[in-house]
Every structure is written in C-alpha cells, then in structure tokens.
Amino acid sequence: MNIVVVDDEVIVARSLTRAFESKGHKVSVAHSGQEGLEKWLKLQPDAIMLDVVMPGLTGPQVIEEFKKRKELPVKAARVILMTAHSGIKGRGPALLLGADDFIQKPFNNIFDLVSHVEQLVGAGK
C-alpha cells in the first residue's frame, strides 16, 4: 500500500512513517498542505493521512483543492483526517468535509491505526 502522510508535526509524521513501513507499506511525507496536495496528485496513493490544522492549506482545504482537480485522471485515495484539536468532533463532520474517516490524536495504539487504514483501503478495492 502506498501512503502519503501530511502533518506539520515532524514527530507525528515520523511515527506514522515508521509504523506503516514496519508493515511493508511505502510512505511519502509532506509537512504542509500544499506539499501534501502535490504529492497526492503526483503519487496517487492508496491512502492519505491528512492533518486538519496546518499552516497554509489546512486538511479540509487540501481536500477542496483536490476536488477542483478531479478532472485529472487520478486514482481515488482513502482520506483519513486526523487532529489533536477539538474543532472536529468525530467521523460525521470529517465525512461532510470529504474524508473517508477521522482519527483523533494522540493515537491510542499506532499499530491499531495501521490495521484500521489497511482495512479501510482493502474495503475500497
């Protein structure tokens, strides 16, 4: 599985990268919304782990920008919004923003998160 992790917190991006790579997945990291959007379009990942609050483009803004470019031949990725902030409370609001799922940070068990994303991507095939 190919994954793009978009998070401005280096420790979060590094932790997710190590967890996914330990399970044999390929991970690309972006530390801003704009960089994440570019990697999403270029790499066409199976999943994108997208932080909600970042400088520049926020996670929801990245989703909106991606939708504007939907005419491009881009493989659909599963979008998982994640945040430590309380502005988005649960999966419902995240789905309304265009995500496939929502994860609250800090993660309880990062390997459970990896399994969850594997299942989410597998369900979309």
Sequence and secondary structure as in RCSB ss.txt:
>XXXX:A:sequence
MNIVVVDDEVIVARSLTRAFESKGHKVSVAHSGQEGLEKWLKLQPDAIMLDVVMPGLTGPQVIEEFKKRKELPVK
AARVILMTAHSGIKGRGPALLLGADDFIQKPFNNIFDLVSHVEQLVGAGK
>XXXX:A:secstr
 EEEEE S HHHHHHHHHHHHHTT EEEEESSHHHHHHHHHHH  SEEEEES  SSS HHHHHHHHHHTTTS   
  EEEEEESSSSS SHHHHHHTT SEEEESS S HHHHHHHHHHHHHHT 
